[in-house]
Amino acid sequence: MQPPMGNERPPSATPGRPVSAFVPGAGLAPPPPFGAAAPRAPFVPPGAPPPQVAAFPAAPFAAAAPAAVPGYRGPPPQQGPFGAGPPQQGPFASRPPPQGPFASAPSQQSPFATAPPPQSPFSSAPPPQGPFASAPPPFRPPPSLAQPQSPTGSAMAPPSAYVRPPSIQSQPPPMQGYYSGPPPANTQFQMSRPAFQQPVQTMPPPPMGPSATFGNQAAYPITGPPTGATLQSLVEDFQSLSVSSAPGSLDPGVDVKGLPRPLDGDEEPVKVLEAFPLNCHPRFFRLTTHAIPASQSLVSRWHLPLGVVVHPLAESPDGEVPVVNFGTAGVIRCRRCRTYVNPYATFTDAGRKWRCNLCTLLNDVPGEYFCALDASGRRYDTDQRPELSKGTIEFVAPTEYMVRPPMPPSYFFLIDVSVSAVRSGLLEVVAKTIKSCLDDLPGFPRTQIGFLTFDSTLHFHNFKSSLSQPQMMVVADLDDVFLPLPDDLLVNLVDSRHVVESFLDSLPNMFQDNVNVESALGPALKAAFMVMGQIGGKLLVFQSTLPSLGIGRLRLRGDDVRAYGTDKEHTLRVPEDTFYKQMAAEFTKNQIAVDIFSFSDKYCDIASLGSLAKYTGGQVYYYPSFQAVTHGNKLKHELSRDLTRETAWESVMRIRCGKGVRFTTYHGHFMLRSTDLLALPAVDSDKAFAMQFSLEETLMTTQTVYFQLALLYTSSSGERRIRVHTAAAPVVTDLSEMYRQADTGAIVSLLSRIAVENSLSDKLDSVRQQLQLKLVRSLKEYRNLYAVQHRIGGRLIYPESLRFLPLYILSICKCLALRGGYADVSLDERCAAGFSMMILPVKRLLNFIYPSLYRVDEVLVTEPDRINGSLKRLPLTLQCLDTGGIYLLDDGFTFIVWLGRMLAPELVNNILGVSLANFPDLSKIQLRECDNEYSRNFMKVVRTLREKDPSCYQLSRVVRQGEQPREGFLLLSNLVEDQIAGTSSYMDWILQIHRQTQS
């Protein structure tokens, strides 16, 4: 029985958007000759009554006041620096100021008021700060702003409170995120980064009159829940980069220091909450552009993915997520589209009915949920009900949302005990880590646990509570697997705690003399399915040898050099045997999630094994050439995190959207049960998903599109819950507005997932070309918006919101999953990186493709409390590395500690605790704290970076300058701004993109 989470949509439509009544040249006075002269009063004969100013109901730049709508709580009046004066009279009267990030500056008290001037691109405020403000071109207002002429030839009246443009400063202050400052030794890059102010958010448009519906600008009458605000038009915010060189010069004409770099990491689009304060936080839900196109023609000109990145169980920035229990009333949902009640739902009929914001159906309000409305149509208890005031909420699900009693949290461990696992120390680390986590496993006292070990045979373990020691039973028949015991293979942890601990204590010694090199993983998976099938839970597989016996055995295929560059290249990155995908489907059907821990020092076919995690909502952990001394701490931390983090069990997830929009493709680790229902046997706070949507209609008829993500799951305490995230976005008719509201992090996250999936059916070179083509087409389309109004020859034009997109796409092309060919990255490492990129949240993904580089030797003499604030990110280029410094590169999975050739030996000895002269093999060095100030501060830096994100643990690798080949594949390959192994440098990439946008 499927939980009632249907997503039916009615084939109805709503009235279209109102159209402005613009009459060119009607009633327009010529502009005053010298600025703000007082308007002349008309001549009045003596004794005649004063003239009456005619009303202009459809004035060119006026908008009628919105009508009051019952059931809607209007937004509070906007408070600006000029106060709220009385409304103006006459043809230049303005409507109430719009709300949101696109709101214009407050209008003046009169059309020709002189004090104080508004803050706009035409005022005397500092000019727009862009990444390349060192040599800005002189400002030229668009022709539509300079002297717009009506078709009849009369000049248009000047805008209210028009202020003469100021002179452009020669050296505006630099932007945050752009590398400028005093260079370190032997570098040409600078370090200081003043605070960045986004022109889009902090600079209102010029007061061009109170037009609400002008040109191609969408109209938003305030007649319902907040739908955004009037769009910023006429004056566009864009950035440009000079790429012109002098004739005959070898200089490419690009200021390398001025190239935009994301040195502050991910920027969450929190400004969206100013326009839509009832939305869920962007940490849970991020659109690629927070401006939905109104037509298919706009979509075709967008060229970038149109979608959303969701992180349903992310840590809430506001603390705990509110939990609502409706009790006997049941969960309040729309009876047609099954949308949950949310802050954008409106109430009417004195509170007896509520209107669904997705499908507009009028629903009855249950008697237990009834509340009267105030004069504005707002429920009196809105502020007391989180589901009506919060964008993120959890509902306690009643019994009709359960197809069976809630399952207990169950953990079953499938452990390879072949000779490679024994010799590497894997068994000892795994056993000790599991034992240390027994007290912290979620679900106490309902938690279930079980173990199965295997090599060429299967070893079952009886954990009956009455036993003092576990009993091991061996099954050698791999073709017909059976369970030697009907029960006691998966037991309650509380009842059998002493037996489980006894088993974990004896596990390392139990197989210490094992010399078996075979692996019967396939039969072991079938046995685990027989044990867990009735309950479900999480299956953790520890694999150190390529499966070689029984069903699911795999062959060596990763060394086929001839396949690279051909049409058969992608076959190396897809599962060889369909057995693993079929098993994943069976696991998902029975609510079993699979996590893969792979430790082989040789090829182990991650492409095939990873499909178990891909289709069950699991995760792939890869430890190449595992040795307990080197990798033990990383495995201990990641296994502990996997076992103890809060997990949502037997989950299903669905995303709903308003009329005119539908979701088409989904990206991540899940099984698609129906067209829009994602099956997730287990999901946690470390996993994100991406979806793409398209327009169902040629022309959108709504002003706002609403989205609602619902995750139905069982908590570890055994309670069935529904986590709901609701968001709204305005519909726009202006392509520049889509670019202005673009979210680089969401776009990069979606593009990377699409690229990884495309690599499973195409050559890597073709995938990289597709990424470049998307970038070129989008920037070319954006350039065409300004090619007529502005002289932009020799300049690369891009929107301020996407200033980092070229570098991020270059970084995707150079990441582990898509980099180079056969000789650049091992096949297992490439596949493991691809599986990780499919589930990483936006912040971790951006740090993975564009790692953080710090110089740490300069902060070793800093006080420990100030170390965190002293770390400054550097551009990823070799020119930033000083031969006398220590640098640390962090990609979220690994720490690369780079030691300069001219570094003082005493400093190295203090930090590492060993002398490099007596310790030539740096691959075996383990970072540890020594008894000196330098070592303590260095380890403080390492701990500070690890504490920023507890979901990962970086493995430390030490490399010396000039140490080849380790320096090449550990550090130099991550310097994505340099030209390495035939790839473009950042400067060459910009020149190449610029040439293609002009072609």
Salt bridges, closest charged atoms under 4 A:
GLU236 OE1 - ARG740 NH2 2.24
ASP264 OD1 - ARG193 NH1 3.03
ASP266 OD2 - ARG286 NH1 2.71
GLU267 OE2 - ARG803 NH2 3.14
GLU268 OE2 - ARG283 NE 3.46
GLU274 OE2 - LYS271 NZ 3.37
ASP349 OD1 - ARG352 NH2 3.08
ASP364 OD1 - LYS353 NZ 2.53
ASP381 OD2 - ARG379 NH2 2.89
ASP381 OD2 - ARG385 NE 2.75
ASP383 OD1 - ARG378 NH2 2.53
GLU387 OE2 - ARG385 NH1 3.27
GLU394 OE1 - ARG721 NH1 3.03
GLU394 OE2 - ARG723 NE 2.88
GLU428 OE2 - LYS432 NZ 3.00
ASP439 OD1 - ARG497 NH2 2.77
ASP455 OD1 - HIS459 NE2 3.55
GLU501 OE2 - ARG497 NE 2.78
ASP505 OD1 - LYS435 NZ 2.77
ASP560 OD1 - ARG562 NE 3.68
GLU569 OE2 - ARG573 NH1 3.12
GLU576 OE2 - ARG555 NE 2.36
ASP595 OD2 - LYS538 NZ 3.65
ASP605 OD1 - ARG557 NH2 3.05
GLU638 OE2 - LYS634 NZ 2.81
ASP642 OD1 - LYS538 NZ 3.18
ASP642 OD2 - ARG645 NH2 3.40
GLU650 OE1 - ARG404 NE 3.23
ASP676 OD2 - ARG654 NE 3.22
ASP684 OD2 - ARG645 NH2 3.07
ASP684 OD2 - LYS687 NZ 2.68
ASP686 OD1 - ARG641 NH2 2.80
ASP686 OD2 - ARG645 NH1 2.64
GLU719 OE1 - ARG721 NE 2.86
GLU737 OE1 - ARG740 NH1 2.27
ASP743 OD1 - ARG286 NH2 2.82
GLU757 OE1 - HIS667 ND1 2.86
ASP765 OD1 - ARG768 NH2 3.80
GLU781 OE2 - ARG301 NE 3.12
GLU781 OE1 - HIS303 NE2 3.36
GLU800 OE2 - ARG803 NH1 3.27
ASP857 OD1 - ARG855 NE 2.86
GLU858 OE2 - ARG855 NH1 3.52
GLU863 OE1 - ARG866 NE 3.98
ASP882 OD2 - ARG855 NH2 3.30
GLU929 OE1 - ARG943 NH1 3.18
ASP931 OD1 - ARG936 NH1 3.15
ASP949 OD2 - ARG844 NE 3.66
GLU963 OE2 - ARG966 NH1 3.12
GLU977 OE1 - ARG261 NE 2.87
